[in-house]
Amino acid sequence: MTRIASLMVVSTLLFTAVLSKSLAQGRIQSATVHVVLVAGDGVDLGKVKVESFKSLEGKEARDLFRENTGTKVPYGVYDMTAGLGGYLVKRTVDVVQPEVWVVIHPYISIGDTVGYGPNFVVRGTVKNLNPNDEPIYVRLVGVYSEYAGDTKVKSAGTNGTFTLSGIVPDGRYVLITTGRSGVLDMRPLNNENAPLSPVEIDLAKSK
């Protein structure tokens, strides 16, 4: 067998192997879905009851779950309602890989907030900002909860200030500063330590 013929055989075998692997992966049409309910500090709260796990096509899959785990869940996008001890959490879940983890946090709604003040206020300064990045925003995002709140930085030259107030569940958060060039700064916050000291964001040190 010539060297060229040998290379052709090897190439054919490699192509067949890759094709077989791709076809095998294509047959994976279901997943195992784990739902984990955590407290604000990340502690696992135990068993979860999946009340609903409905696909965008309207097909209900909650019967595939036994406590925290669902098996043979068909690939798709689902609207989930799950809870523990009366707390219900709703999430949209993408099931597009063999094993899916969904970490949720009970969001306690206070109800009508007329007459209430914010339970969480973040104030801060932003230094060494680039005017070309304006408008600059600050976003507070929950690590475990789905809370998100935004505010705009009031700038004066290369410095600015911001105040972000909200009714925020206890827990861990990420404070993200963004501008036209993208994410300018990210830092963790824990609202269990409220009231917080003013946040100082120096964009020259964030790069």
Secondary structure, 3 states (H helix, E strand, C coil): CCHHHHHHHHHHHHHHHHHHHHHHHHCCCEEEEEEEEECCCCCECCCCEEEEEEECCCCECHHHEECCEEEEEECEEEEEEEEECCEEEEEEEEECCCEEEEEECCCCCCCCCCCCCCCEEEEEEEECCCHHHCCCEEEEEECCCCCEEEEECEEECCEEEEEEEECCCCCEEEEEEEECCEEEEEEEEEHHHCCCCCEEEEHHHHC
